[in-house]
Amino acid sequence: MRLQGNSRRRERPRNGETTATAIALEGGIAYDGAMRFVITPYAVAEWCAALAAVSVGVSVWKWRSSPGGTVFFLMMVAAFVWAGGSGFEASVVGISGKLLFSTLAYVGTVSAPPLQLVFSLSYRRHGARPAWWVICGLWLIPAATLALAATNGAHGLVWSRLVPEPGSTIVLYEHGAWYWVSLVYDAILSLAATAVIGWTAFRAQGMYVAQAVVLLSALALPWIGVILYLTQANPFPGLELSPIAFILSAPLLLLGLRRYRLLDVVPVARDLKSGGANAVRD
């Protein structure tokens, strides 16, 4: 992987920072000493998003035995890892540390879309999960993405170039070919999840319309962050907005859980002969 400037960089400690030195080597990553972190507004924003994921996760835990409850909880874990890792990436000084925390954040990033689809299918089928081989298949590309991110220095397929912003801890990422493959795949899974939830709500009655609106709005907000991050419309260059959008998604999800009983009451299609509009899980 090519870095801007010298292939070997050594950064000096600044006032108020924890002493450390990070070295980035072309074709690989090496560390010299401990990492150095700086508390920045970008990092604080990402960590706030991680705390928002924790708040929803704690609320979801009581519904883990409900249809889709466990998968929903894992979605919150993925959001926490994504936002928390992004916060440390924004805070750490040095290319090597940024690559490390970007890779760790990818554990949550690539897990979120498959979990969304699995949850939507469980939601539609009243708790019945897809077959194990379907779930394994959904994680083939995410697993490949994680492997390529961890070995990015050898090929640059995920991040082709990193451009440090002078005088700050911000690094601008230029993306390689596999990044776009992964992004398209994530978009397909998220759109499929959206379609499943929307169709389920359309065929159901009562509060399910409100459930679907809340759920779809919460899932759409991170994708607005993706679009802003990848375009010139991003008001904060270098800041990954997708996990930060979870600060707005979290209240919507809590509203769905507590007011619209998202995991207590699951949709029943209009054409079922059960005679009732609701299926309540105790």
Secondary structure, 3 states (H helix, E strand, C coil): CEECCCCCEECCCCCCCCCCEEEEECCEEEEECCCEECCCHHHHHHHHHHHHHHHHHHHHHCCCCCCCHHHHHHHHHHHHHHHHHHHHHHHEECHHHHHHHHHHHHHHHHHHHHHHHHHHHHHHCCCCCCCHHHHHHHCHHHHHHHHHHHCHHHCCCCEEEEEECCCCCCEEEEECHHHHHHHHHHHHHHHHHHHHHHHHHHHCCCCHHHHHHHHHHHHHHHHHHHHHHHCCCCCCCCCCHHHHCHHHHHHHHHHHHHCCCCCCEEECCCCCCCCCCEEECC
